[in-house]
């Protein structure tokens, strides 16, 4: 841990960390900011972290983060509350700077995945991060974001994953058609989630493992494709899938939001595969 306490919220170091909220700055620097104790705790364990910033109080409260960083040779800096708040208004006085995460679909497929979440044109950071978190919780092997989707290193995406960003590979900048072709070639069933789907998710769960020809079998290795928050999947995107599946709505709700529907679909596959 450094001896010098950072006291100037207008210092260049502080400005540099805060600037990582911008995508162009992240791309130039090859780094992104991780905010909050949960995300920083997981990043310190699994990511290429360069620096951790804490106040004296947060260093004591989250001593396991400091100890973990020290054990990996990561620089830990003490700053005042004003400095940490200037770096991130959402960091709860715990902030880290890490190298951009880089995963490829080829490396994911080499591991023989059984469950993958694909986000097509998903632009809301909170939704994208929550789907990554749900994929992690459901035991998925990876998540894939198309080039038109939000940047996974966006601070709100990172926060919304609650550390799951560091638990499973997240492939970014993907072309949807090429991704679907590669997933299918690797033996995965490709299902598109859409409210107007031909198949009912509950019905598919009932026949998982014994589905008739022409009926998707949820017990198979599966990739789920989820669309934009406002308009869902485009016709040409739905056409790429092996089948289009709807989540049944029993009550009077008009629809489910993206993250909720994705969670239901991913857990349905997780259950069927178990």
Buried (B, 14 or more C-beta within 10 A) or exposed (E): EEEEEBEEBEBEBBEBBBBBBEEEBBEEBEBBBBBBBBBBBBBBBBBBBEBBBBBEEBBEBBEEBBEBBBEEEBBBBBBBEBBBBBBBEBBBBBBBBBEBBEBEBEEBBEEEBBBBBBBBBBBBBBBBBBBBBBBBBBBBBBBBBBEBBBBBBBBBBBBBBBBBBBBBBBBBEBEBEEBBEBBBEBEBBBBBBBBEBEBEBEBBBEBBEEBEEEBBBBBBBBBBBBBBBEEBBBEEBBEBBBBBBBBEEEEEEEEBEBBBBBBBBBBBBBEBBE
